[in-house]
Amino acid sequence: MRLFENINIDFMGKRTYFYFVSGFILLIGLLSILIKGLEFGIDFKGGSEVAIQFEKPVEISYIRNVVSKIGLGEVEVKTFGGSTGVLIRTPLQEIPTNVLPVVKSRVENIISSNFPNIEKQEIESTVNSLTYSFPNDSTAELVSDKLFAYGFTTTKTAEEVAKSGIVVKLGISDWIKENLSEKVKDNKFTVLKEDKVGPKVGQELKRDAVIAVILSLIVIMIYLAFRFKFAFALSAVIAIFHDVLITLGIFVILYGMIPGFNLEISITVVAAFLTLVGYSINDTVIVFDRVREQIKIHKTLPLEENMNLAINKTMSRTLITVFTTLLTIIVLLIFGGEVLRGFAFALFIGMITGTYSSVFVASAFVLEYANRTKSKVTF
């Protein structure tokens, strides 16, 4: 990196060209957001998310075909962490009422076919569970074990409900397990997790995420206004908006275009945006600090020359920092799996745009402000 220690590039003189570059990317991104809309994850939309781990690799298209026919609405099925993992998402949180009779019939067929002369009594039937009582505990336990073998989750009833009874859970994951057990008999699997988020909770999370980003920008502006000048604070916040909007636009543009990059806006992606805000402002403050030093040393030089000197002197440090950070993020992007892919990709794009905006957005806007207001920047 010694090659970048004594460079002399007229960054500020080329700022007009980069206005067009930023404007073009922002325009494409904003149009994509307006036309395609943002794809929110289950954290914000609400619904159920079920992660399944198979013993052997599975054909994702076959699993998608099976799950799409079991009555759970618009189901999304994709790989999870590797060729043996499957992630299933549905907007539903419980089995729909039109499917319930099918599920109930299936449960009772399993019981009657395996225990032809068994005596049972239905105590309760809801969209979440079926409750049966049997003559004794041993019979109830046999039925429970058999239903579990078919993919259903069962528990014993409370004494006050039925002394020798079982509760058959009818959650989304149980219904998926029951269907997949029939279709994928030679490949055992386990349910790793089942997450449920209500629509109201999703809306609250969405609101809180927006508030978190806005508050962080306000605090940053106040801090920079005290540490530097208001023009520097405003330019830094504009640069952060620039970085976040470009990253968000790229998320939308790539959705549905590149396999493996159907990335949704989730809580982890919001965390990546907040991390991006911190990284971008850190890089910008370092450039601003060097600009302030140059202005104090070379008081008679024009602001544009002082800015070029400052940026050229920080370029070596900037490139080393972003290069080493990107190496870590690339590893996370490749080996981090499905859960961390959105987080890593947001950081990957954000680090690049954050470095770019420190020079061609934040610094350039300070220069434009000084030129247009005919004010001299002094410290």
Secondary structure by P-SEA (a helix, b strand, c coil): cccccccccccccaaaaaaaaaaaaaaaaaaaaaacccccccccbbbbbbbbbbcccccaaaaaaaaaaccccbbbbbbcccccbbbbbbccccccccaaaaaaaaaaaaaaaaccbbbbbbccccccbbbbbcccaaaaaaaaaaaaaabbbbbbccccccccbbbbbbcaaaaaaaaaaaacccbbbbbcbbbbbcaaaaaaaaaaaaaaaaaaaaaaaaaaaaaccaaaaaaaaaaaaaaaaaaaaaaaaaccccccccccccaaaaaaaaaaaaaaaaaaaaaaaaaaaaaaacccccaaaaaaaaaaaaaaaaaaaaaaaaaaaaaaaacccccaaaaaaaaaaaaaaaaaaacccaaaaaaaaaaaacccccc
